[in-house]
Amino acid sequence: MAPERGLDLVSRRADSPLPEGSGPCPFCPGNEHLNPEEIAVAPDGDAWGVRVTPDKRPLLRIEGDPERRAAGMFDVMNSIGAHELVADTSDHEVAWADFPRAHMIRLLEMYRARTVDLRGDRRFRHVFVLKNHGAAWSRYVHAHSHVIATPFTPKRLEEELAGAREYHRMRERCVFCDQLSEEIRAATRIVARNDEFVTFTPFASEYPYEMWIAPVKHAADFGTITDAALAPLADLLVDALARLRDALRNPPYSVVLHAGPLDGSDRAEFHWHWEIVPHLGHELGMEWATGIFSNPVPPEDAARLLVAARPMPG
Amino acid sequence: MAPERGLDLVSRRADSPLPEGSGPCPFCPGNEHLNPEEIAVAPDGDAWGVRVTPDKRPLLRIEGDPERRAAGMFDVMNSIGAHELVADTSDHEVAWADFPRAHMIRLLEMYRARTVDLRGDRRFRHVFVLKNHGAAWSRYVHAHSHVIATPFTPKRLEEELAGAREYHRMRERCVFCDQLSEEIRAATRIVARNDEFVTFTPFASEYPYEMWIAPVKHAADFGTITDAALAPLADLLVDALARLRDALRNPPYSVVLHAGPLDGSDRAEFHWHWEIVPHLGHELGMEWATGIFSNPVPPEDAARLLVAARPMPG
């Protein structure tokens, strides 16, 4: 429950996109006093290029104990975890799709540093990076993202892990590695690739124009990505979002990093990856009602459109 | 994959609600030739009051075999099932929230009749009724709904059933019955009730203003609802949607009936119920990224607002 996040919910309906707030932008240089508790900054010359602070209305709070307890027949616990807010850039206008390579590398370095730092808190099991762009429910235009650490395994990760473990138990291979091999072999859903990473629209994906970016070589822990791999990853992330923008007229989108279990478990089974979905306003009722996803754009068609949208990177 | 449903996806973005089509309304009397294959009708005097046809762009197709097979390392099957389209009324303008009691009973009778009829096809395991109202992704203003039968247990039902079975195994009681007792005892999340049914905002519900309507007495199979129970159920359904409309300025919403396993399994464990969620444009990125739901409106607050919106029914 996050009541402090719902104050203006009814006035913020999807059919009435929020006008940008009238106050000063909390992510712009000069307004740092609006988020005084700095967690980390990455310099860009004499100024900051990326800046991390606690979220002021956190979904998960860093202090305290989960205090699992009963409430009648129900179970409750406190929302313990980390919820950090990242100013992705000091530039109020520029989106990820237009980030220079050097700046995207700087941001990825920060996500790696936050992953490593949060691993030091033994309560936490998983780290996510979540980026929302342009949706009516984003309050700020200035590019920002969330770093979230959880002391439990959230449901979607649990499903991913359960499938990966079962597959590994049967075949002693990483299911993501096998999937990547199959995608590269079939070649009908590849959007872009370089020596280290591949961008693809997964087989039978749940959402139209859903893309994944994953290391071609097995890697379970984003926190251990090498310096040398940051540039090729930055290239494909910027490329994927530029393709979305060009192919689908700058849609709102969400991006998530599933960074791998922090405690090093499932090292053979898991494979870190980024997932990207545009928000295209397709029917959500069926998914909510039944859990059946209906994707109106086969990933093979999506890949063709995304490939055609712009030249290959590099 | 449903490619025929995605033709105009990019032009139908949530930020540009679809203007109503220029063609004749396929649900209005006089236009029956647009959906010639009639499955069932309920009369209203000399005319029809409710009319059921196959969906022209079905998510699931009635003919054929699932033909489960491999595609490289992946598994595929044909989308077999029933997907029926219901004209909820012959009146182009009237919404469920304004249905007269007699007409809501007529519609519920039709859902019961379709459930019983689809049970005759031994391939089918579950029936759902899905109703979307007013969202940008609804192509038609005229009130309509979907009756869907699946030859498999969709994921959300599987989760509901798995929890209910585990609870029953431990306590030999229906978890929904216990939940209803607890909700009625706590009384802080009750929106409306009568002798047969109760409307409530469930403890720790996933969505803001989510409501459930369930029979107070254990009942696993909507197909066996008695004639006498139709009126009190109709009253609470209309009442709940009128409250949403009044409390939240006529939001878009979805309604689903989880009708219970068609083959009579889980008779002691399952409990049929309706679920209602308004679409308020709150943040979806976290839910998609992690499976963590963050509800900005505690159900106790939602219940208070919904109760205050209008007098109690009856």
Boltz contact constraints between the chains, C-beta under 6 A:
constraints:
  - contact:
      token1: [A, 1]
      token2: [B, 295]
      max_distance: 6.0
  - contact:
      token1: [A, 1]
      token2: [B, 298]
      max_distance: 6.0
  - contact:
      token1: [A, 2]
      token2: [B, 294]
      max_distance: 6.0
  - contact:
      token1: [A, 2]
      token2: [B, 296]
      max_distance: 6.0
  - contact:
      token1: [A, 3]
      token2: [B, 298]
      max_distance: 6.0
  - contact:
      token1: [A, 5]
      token2: [B, 296]
      max_distance: 6.0
  - contact:
      token1: [A, 6]
      token2: [B, 296]
      max_distance: 6.0
  - contact:
      token1: [A, 6]
      token2: [B, 297]
      max_distance: 6.0
  - contact:
      token1: [A, 9]
      token2: [B, 280]
      max_distance: 6.0
  - contact:
      token1: [A, 9]
      token2: [B, 282]
      max_distance: 6.0
  - contact:
      token1: [A, 9]
      token2: [B, 296]
      max_distance: 6.0
  - contact:
      token1: [A, 10]
      token2: [B, 248]
      max_distance: 6.0
  - contact:
      token1: [A, 12]
      token2: [B, 281]
      max_distance: 6.0
  - contact:
      token1: [A, 13]
      token2: [B, 280]
      max_distance: 6.0
  - contact:
      token1: [A, 13]
      token2: [B, 281]
      max_distance: 6.0
  - contact:
      token1: [A, 14]
      token2: [B, 14]
      max_distance: 6.0
  - contact:
      token1: [A, 14]
      token2: [B, 281]
      max_distance: 6.0
  - contact:
      token1: [A, 59]
      token2: [B, 294]
      max_distance: 6.0
  - contact:
      token1: [A, 72]
      token2: [B, 182]
      max_distance: 6.0
  - contact:
      token1: [A, 73]
      token2: [B, 178]
      max_distance: 6.0
  - contact:
      token1: [A, 73]
      token2: [B, 182]
      max_distance: 6.0
  - contact:
      token1: [A, 74]
      token2: [B, 203]
      max_distance: 6.0
  - contact:
      token1: [A, 128]
      token2: [B, 289]
      max_distance: 6.0
  - contact:
      token1: [A, 128]
      token2: [B, 290]
      max_distance: 6.0
  - contact:
      token1: [A, 130]
      token2: [B, 285]
      max_distance: 6.0
  - contact:
      token1: [A, 130]
      token2: [B, 289]
      max_distance: 6.0
  - contact:
      token1: [A, 132]
      token2: [B, 285]
      max_distance: 6.0
  - contact:
      token1: [A, 136]
      token2: [B, 281]
      max_distance: 6.0
  - contact:
      token1: [A, 137]
      token2: [B, 281]
      max_distance: 6.0
  - contact:
      token1: [A, 137]
      token2: [B, 282]
      max_distance: 6.0
  - contact:
      token1: [A, 137]
      token2: [B, 283]
      max_distance: 6.0
  - contact:
      token1: [A, 154]
      token2: [B, 290]
      max_distance: 6.0
  - contact:
      token1: [A, 154]
      token2: [B, 291]
      max_distance: 6.0
  - contact:
      token1: [A, 154]
      token2: [B, 292]
      max_distance: 6.0
  - contact:
      token1: [A, 155]
      token2: [B, 291]
      max_distance: 6.0
  - contact:
      token1: [A, 156]
      token2: [B, 290]
      max_distance: 6.0
  - contact:
      token1: [A, 156]
      token2: [B, 291]
      max_distance: 6.0
  - contact:
      token1: [A, 178]
      token2: [B, 73]
      max_distance: 6.0
  - contact:
      token1: [A, 182]
      token2: [B, 72]
      max_distance: 6.0
  - contact:
      token1: [A, 182]
      token2: [B, 73]
      max_distance: 6.0
  - contact:
      token1: [A, 203]
      token2: [B, 74]
      max_distance: 6.0
  - contact:
      token1: [A, 248]
      token2: [B, 10]
      max_distance: 6.0
  - contact:
      token1: [A, 254]
      token2: [B, 285]
      max_distance: 6.0
  - contact:
      token1: [A, 254]
      token2: [B, 288]
      max_distance: 6.0
  - contact:
      token1: [A, 256]
      token2: [B, 289]
      max_distance: 6.0
  - contact:
      token1: [A, 280]
      token2: [B, 9]
      max_distance: 6.0
  - contact:
      token1: [A, 280]
      token2: [B, 13]
      max_distance: 6.0
  - contact:
      token1: [A, 281]
      token2: [B, 12]
      max_distance: 6.0
  - contact:
      token1: [A, 281]
      token2: [B, 13]
      max_distance: 6.0
  - contact:
      token1: [A, 281]
      token2: [B, 14]
      max_distance: 6.0
  - contact:
      token1: [A, 281]
      token2: [B, 136]
      max_distance: 6.0
  - contact:
      token1: [A, 281]
      token2: [B, 137]
      max_distance: 6.0
  - contact:
      token1: [A, 282]
      token2: [B, 9]
      max_distance: 6.0
  - contact:
      token1: [A, 282]
      token2: [B, 137]
      max_distance: 6.0
  - contact:
      token1: [A, 283]
      token2: [B, 137]
      max_distance: 6.0
  - contact:
      token1: [A, 285]
      token2: [B, 130]
      max_distance: 6.0
  - contact:
      token1: [A, 285]
      token2: [B, 132]
      max_distance: 6.0
  - contact:
      token1: [A, 285]
      token2: [B, 254]
      max_distance: 6.0
  - contact:
      token1: [A, 288]
      token2: [B, 254]
      max_distance: 6.0
  - contact:
      token1: [A, 289]
      token2: [B, 128]
      max_distance: 6.0
  - contact:
      token1: [A, 289]
      token2: [B, 130]
      max_distance: 6.0
  - contact:
      token1: [A, 289]
      token2: [B, 256]
      max_distance: 6.0
  - contact:
      token1: [A, 290]
      token2: [B, 128]
      max_distance: 6.0
  - contact:
      token1: [A, 290]
      token2: [B, 154]
      max_distance: 6.0
  - contact:
      token1: [A, 290]
      token2: [B, 156]
      max_distance: 6.0
  - contact:
      token1: [A, 291]
      token2: [B, 154]
      max_distance: 6.0
  - contact:
      token1: [A, 291]
      token2: [B, 155]
      max_distance: 6.0
  - contact:
      token1: [A, 291]
      token2: [B, 156]
      max_distance: 6.0
  - contact:
      token1: [A, 292]
      token2: [B, 154]
      max_distance: 6.0
  - contact:
      token1: [A, 294]
      token2: [B, 2]
      max_distance: 6.0
  - contact:
      token1: [A, 294]
      token2: [B, 59]
      max_distance: 6.0
  - contact:
      token1: [A, 295]
      token2: [B, 1]
      max_distance: 6.0
  - contact:
      token1: [A, 296]
      token2: [B, 2]
      max_distance: 6.0
  - contact:
      token1: [A, 296]
      token2: [B, 5]
      max_distance: 6.0
  - contact:
      token1: [A, 296]
      token2: [B, 6]
      max_distance: 6.0
  - contact:
      token1: [A, 296]
      token2: [B, 9]
      max_distance: 6.0
  - contact:
      token1: [A, 297]
      token2: [B, 6]
      max_distance: 6.0
  - contact:
      token1: [A, 298]
      token2: [B, 1]
      max_distance: 6.0
  - contact:
      token1: [A, 298]
      token2: [B, 3]
      max_distance: 6.0
